[in-house]
């Protein structure tokens, strides 16, 4: 729906201004449109930078043509140079297309090349502005809410994978590899959504408000990536520790860590505090002065306790970060 509205609005705006090729505004809106305002702004800014660079190089190609350089040679050389630069600078991805448009349209309706280039920049600017405006006012523009939901889903996913790995049955190697690949992909998507949410928060921030929360979503995404690493460490421990997979210690860890992850996921979607008490008690087993536990209950501690403490510290850090964000919201 947002794409359809952006297409109509960009075309009508370009036509109302009397621009000769309104479809270039439509194309720009389609290129930059994203599900969130933050990601649309990033795509729009990159599109504009690439367009300006392509325009300048295109005009340079027109000048070369006027001083006698063969037109195909100048065109191919400039486009190839910009294509090569786009591999190093992603913002230049639209520059080769823009340069090619300028170089191939110098004779449009008898218009000089400079005027054609300026008209193209205006059309692209209309498309970019339309895409950003539609994304800002659209129902899917709340990147922070989507980010919090994605964080909660990720934490629940980590809990499920950890409980499976600590189960009595040894997962197949192919299953473990597929799960690890899916987790890496999900973490990358979460990091991209965090960038969009932070950029959108800066866009919508009220003048004079505190900037202490700048980058808060990116920090949250990094913490969740660390939590995933903490949970993955249990898989290696259960494979190397001198304990059977059906030992009560692993079941206790699965229950304690699972409870901590699940309640932390709940806290990402509401104001409730996570429950880390069970995991904290598990980490306390085998600590100096702990003589109440039996030798059987303390047996996994030399291998498990440090990893469990890492998980608990990262979950506690995530809870503090969340509380600070809510306090200053």
C-alpha positions as CSV (number, residue, x, y, z in Angstrom):
1,X,0.0,0.0,0.0
2,X,2.8,2.4,0.8
3,X,4.5,1.7,-2.5
4,X,1.3,2.2,-4.4
5,X,0.7,5.6,-2.7
6,X,4.3,6.7,-3.2
7,X,4.0,5.9,-6.9
8,X,0.8,8.0,-7.4
9,X,2.0,10.9,-5.2
10,X,5.4,11.2,-6.8
11,X,4.0,11.0,-10.3
12,X,1.3,13.6,-9.6
13,X,3.8,16.0,-7.9
14,X,6.2,15.8,-10.8
15,X,3.4,16.3,-13.3
16,X,2.1,19.3,-11.3
17,X,5.5,20.9,-11.5
18,X,5.5,20.4,-15.3
19,X,8.6,18.2,-15.3
20,X,8.9,16.4,-18.7
21,X,9.6,12.9,-17.5
22,X,7.6,12.2,-14.3
23,X,8.4,8.5,-14.4
24,X,11.9,9.2,-13.1
25,X,10.3,10.5,-9.9
26,X,8.3,7.3,-9.7
27,X,11.4,5.2,-10.2
28,X,13.2,7.0,-7.4
29,X,10.3,6.5,-5.0
30,X,10.3,2.8,-5.8
31,X,14.1,2.6,-5.3
32,X,14.3,4.3,-1.9
33,X,11.0,3.1,-0.4
34,X,11.5,0.9,2.7
35,X,9.3,-0.5,5.5
36,X,10.6,2.1,7.9
37,X,11.3,5.8,7.8
38,X,14.8,5.3,9.0
39,X,15.8,2.9,6.3
40,X,14.0,5.0,3.7
41,X,16.0,8.0,4.8
42,X,19.3,6.1,4.5
43,X,18.4,4.8,1.0
44,X,17.2,8.2,-0.1
45,X,20.3,10.0,1.0
46,X,22.5,7.4,-0.7
47,X,20.4,7.8,-3.9
48,X,20.8,11.6,-3.8
49,X,24.5,11.4,-3.3
50,X,24.9,8.9,-6.1
51,X,22.7,11.0,-8.3
52,X,24.7,14.2,-7.8
53,X,27.9,12.4,-8.4
54,X,26.5,10.7,-11.5
55,X,25.2,14.1,-12.7
56,X,28.7,15.8,-12.3
57,X,30.4,12.9,-14.1
58,X,27.8,12.9,-16.8
59,X,28.3,16.6,-17.4
60,X,32.0,16.0,-17.6
61,X,31.3,13.4,-20.3
62,X,29.2,15.9,-22.3
63,X,32.2,18.4,-22.1
64,X,34.5,15.7,-23.3
65,X,32.2,15.1,-26.2
66,X,32.2,18.8,-27.1
67,X,36.0,18.9,-27.2
68,X,36.1,16.0,-29.6
69,X,36.4,12.8,-27.5
70,X,34.4,10.0,-29.1
71,X,31.0,9.7,-27.4
72,X,31.0,5.9,-26.9
73,X,34.5,6.0,-25.5
74,X,33.6,8.8,-23.0
75,X,30.4,7.2,-22.0
76,X,31.8,3.7,-21.4
77,X,34.8,5.1,-19.5
78,X,32.8,7.2,-17.2
79,X,30.2,4.5,-16.5
80,X,32.9,1.9,-15.9
81,X,34.8,4.2,-13.5
82,X,31.6,4.9,-11.5
83,X,30.7,1.2,-11.5
84,X,34.1,0.4,-10.1
85,X,33.8,3.1,-7.4
86,X,30.5,1.7,-6.3
87,X,32.2,-1.5,-5.2
88,X,34.2,0.6,-2.7
89,X,31.5,3.2,-1.8
90,X,28.0,1.7,-1.7
91,X,26.5,5.1,-1.8
92,X,27.7,5.4,-5.4
93,X,25.6,2.5,-6.7
94,X,23.1,4.9,-8.4
95,X,25.9,7.0,-9.9
96,X,26.6,4.9,-13.0
97,X,22.9,4.8,-13.9
98,X,22.5,8.6,-13.5
99,X,25.6,9.3,-15.5
100,X,24.3,7.1,-18.3
101,X,21.0,8.9,-18.3
102,X,22.6,12.3,-18.6
103,X,25.0,11.2,-21.3
104,X,22.3,9.6,-23.3
105,X,19.7,12.3,-23.1
106,X,21.5,15.5,-24.1
107,X,19.3,16.0,-27.1
108,X,16.0,15.6,-25.4
109,X,13.5,18.0,-27.0
110,X,16.3,20.3,-28.0
111,X,17.2,20.9,-24.3
112,X,20.9,21.5,-23.3
113,X,22.5,18.7,-21.3
114,X,22.8,20.9,-18.2
115,X,19.1,21.5,-18.1
116,X,18.4,17.8,-18.7
117,X,20.6,16.9,-15.7
118,X,18.9,19.5,-13.5
119,X,15.5,18.2,-14.4
120,X,16.6,14.7,-13.6
121,X,17.9,15.7,-10.2
122,X,14.6,17.5,-9.5
123,X,12.6,14.4,-10.5
124,X,14.7,12.1,-8.3
125,X,14.4,14.5,-5.4
126,X,10.6,14.4,-5.6
127,X,10.7,10.6,-5.6
128,X,13.0,10.5,-2.6
129,X,11.0,13.1,-0.6
130,X,7.7,11.3,-1.4
131,X,9.1,7.9,-0.3
132,X,10.3,9.4,3.0
133,X,7.1,11.2,3.6
134,X,4.9,8.2,3.0
135,X,7.1,6.1,5.2
136,X,7.0,8.6,8.0
137,X,3.2,8.7,8.1
138,X,2.6,5.1,7.2
139,X,1.3,2.5,9.6
140,X,4.5,0.4,9.2
141,X,6.7,3.4,10.1
142,X,7.2,2.4,13.8
143,X,10.6,0.8,13.5
144,X,11.2,0.8,17.3
145,X,8.1,-1.3,18.0
146,X,9.1,-3.7,15.2
147,X,12.6,-3.8,16.7
148,X,11.4,-4.7,20.2
149,X,9.2,-7.4,18.8
150,X,12.1,-8.8,16.8
151,X,14.3,-8.8,19.9
152,X,11.7,-10.7,21.9
153,X,11.4,-13.2,19.1
154,X,15.2,-13.6,18.9
155,X,15.5,-14.2,22.7
156,X,12.8,-16.9,22.6
157,X,14.5,-18.5,19.6
158,X,17.8,-18.6,21.5
159,X,16.0,-20.2,24.5
160,X,14.5,-22.8,22.3
161,X,17.8,-23.7,20.6
162,X,19.6,-23.8,23.9
163,X,17.0,-26.1,25.5
164,X,17.2,-28.4,22.5
165,X,21.0,-28.5,22.7
166,X,20.8,-29.3,26.4
167,X,18.3,-32.1,25.8
168,X,18.9,-35.8,26.3
169,X,19.1,-36.4,22.6
170,X,22.2,-35.4,20.7
171,X,21.1,-33.1,17.7
172,X,22.3,-34.2,14.3
173,X,25.3,-32.2,13.0
174,X,23.3,-31.1,9.9
175,X,20.5,-29.8,12.2
176,X,23.0,-27.9,14.3
177,X,24.7,-26.3,11.3
178,X,21.3,-25.2,9.8
179,X,20.2,-23.7,13.1
180,X,23.5,-21.8,13.5
181,X,23.2,-20.4,10.0
182,X,19.6,-19.4,10.6
183,X,20.7,-17.7,13.8
184,X,23.5,-15.7,12.1
185,X,21.0,-14.5,9.4
186,X,18.5,-13.5,12.1
187,X,21.1,-11.5,14.0
188,X,22.2,-9.7,10.8
189,X,18.6,-8.7,10.1
190,X,18.2,-7.6,13.7
191,X,21.3,-5.4,13.4
192,X,19.9,-3.8,10.2
193,X,16.5,-3.1,11.9
194,X,18.4,-1.6,14.8
195,X,20.1,0.9,12.5
196,X,16.7,1.8,11.0
197,X,15.1,2.2,14.4
198,X,17.9,4.5,15.7
199,X,17.8,6.6,12.6
200,X,14.0,6.9,12.8
201,X,14.3,7.9,16.5
202,X,16.7,10.7,15.6
203,X,14.2,11.9,12.9
204,X,11.2,12.0,15.3
205,X,13.1,13.3,18.3
206,X,11.6,16.5,19.7
207,X,13.8,19.6,19.6
208,X,15.7,20.0,22.9
209,X,15.2,16.5,24.1
210,X,18.0,14.4,25.5
211,X,20.3,12.5,23.2
212,X,21.4,10.0,25.8
213,X,19.4,7.2,24.0
214,X,21.2,7.7,20.6
215,X,22.3,4.3,19.3
216,X,20.3,2.5,22.0
217,X,18.8,0.0,19.5
218,X,22.3,-0.8,18.1
219,X,23.6,-1.4,21.6
220,X,20.7,-3.7,22.3
221,X,21.3,-5.7,19.1
222,X,25.0,-6.1,20.1
223,X,24.0,-7.4,23.5
224,X,21.6,-9.9,22.1
225,X,24.3,-11.1,19.8
226,X,26.5,-11.7,22.8
227,X,23.6,-13.5,24.6
228,X,23.4,-15.8,21.6
229,X,27.1,-16.5,21.9
230,X,26.7,-17.2,25.7
231,X,23.9,-19.7,25.0
232,X,25.9,-21.3,22.2
233,X,28.7,-22.0,24.6
234,X,26.5,-24.4,26.6
235,X,26.4,-26.6,23.5
236,X,30.1,-27.1,23.5
237,X,30.2,-27.6,27.3
238,X,27.5,-30.3,27.2
239,X,29.5,-32.1,24.5
240,X,32.8,-31.9,26.4
241,X,31.9,-32.1,30.1
242,X,32.3,-35.5,31.8
243,X,28.6,-35.7,32.5
244,X,25.8,-37.6,30.7
245,X,23.4,-35.6,28.7
246,X,20.6,-36.7,30.9
247,X,22.3,-35.5,34.1
248,X,20.1,-33.4,36.3
249,X,22.6,-30.5,36.2
250,X,21.9,-29.9,32.5
251,X,18.1,-30.0,33.1
252,X,18.5,-27.4,35.9
253,X,20.6,-25.2,33.6
254,X,18.1,-25.5,30.8
255,X,15.2,-24.5,33.1
256,X,17.1,-21.6,34.7
257,X,18.5,-20.1,31.5
258,X,15.3,-20.7,29.7
259,X,13.3,-18.9,32.3
260,X,15.7,-16.0,32.2
261,X,15.6,-15.7,28.4
262,X,11.8,-16.1,28.2
263,X,11.1,-13.4,30.8
264,X,13.7,-11.1,29.2
265,X,11.8,-11.5,26.0
266,X,8.6,-10.6,27.8
267,X,10.3,-7.5,29.1
268,X,11.1,-6.3,25.6
269,X,7.4,-6.1,24.8
270,X,6.1,-4.8,28.1
271,X,7.2,-3.0,31.3
272,X,7.7,-6.1,33.3
273,X,11.2,-6.9,34.8
274,X,12.9,-10.2,33.7
275,X,13.2,-13.0,36.3
276,X,16.9,-13.9,36.6
277,X,16.6,-15.5,40.1
278,X,16.7,-19.1,39.0
279,X,19.8,-18.5,36.8
280,X,21.4,-16.5,39.6
281,X,20.9,-19.4,42.1
282,X,22.3,-21.8,39.5
283,X,25.4,-19.7,39.1
284,X,25.8,-19.6,42.9
285,X,26.1,-23.3,43.2
286,X,29.7,-24.4,43.9
287,X,30.8,-20.9,44.8
288,X,33.2,-20.5,47.7
289,X,31.4,-21.3,50.9
290,X,28.6,-23.2,49.3
291,X,28.7,-26.4,51.4
292,X,24.9,-27.1,51.3
293,X,25.0,-28.6,47.8
294,X,25.8,-32.2,47.3
295,X,28.8,-33.2,45.2
296,X,26.5,-34.4,42.5
297,X,24.8,-31.0,42.3
298,X,28.2,-29.2,42.3
299,X,29.8,-31.4,39.7
300,X,29.0,-29.3,36.6
301,X,30.1,-26.0,38.1
302,X,33.7,-26.1,37.0
303,X,32.6,-26.2,33.4
304,X,29.2,-24.5,33.4
305,X,29.2,-21.7,36.1
306,X,31.5,-19.2,34.2
307,X,29.4,-19.5,31.0
308,X,26.1,-19.2,33.1
309,X,27.5,-16.1,34.8
310,X,28.3,-14.6,31.4
311,X,24.7,-15.2,30.3
312,X,23.3,-13.7,33.5
313,X,25.5,-10.6,33.3
314,X,24.5,-9.9,29.7
315,X,20.8,-10.4,30.4
316,X,21.2,-8.1,33.4
317,X,22.9,-5.6,31.2
318,X,20.1,-5.8,28.7
319,X,17.6,-5.2,31.5
320,X,19.5,-2.1,32.7
321,X,19.7,-0.7,29.1
322,X,16.0,-1.2,28.6
323,X,15.1,0.4,32.0
324,X,17.3,3.4,31.2
325,X,15.7,3.8,27.8
326,X,12.2,3.6,29.3
327,X,13.1,6.1,32.0
328,X,14.2,8.8,29.5
329,X,11.6,8.0,26.8
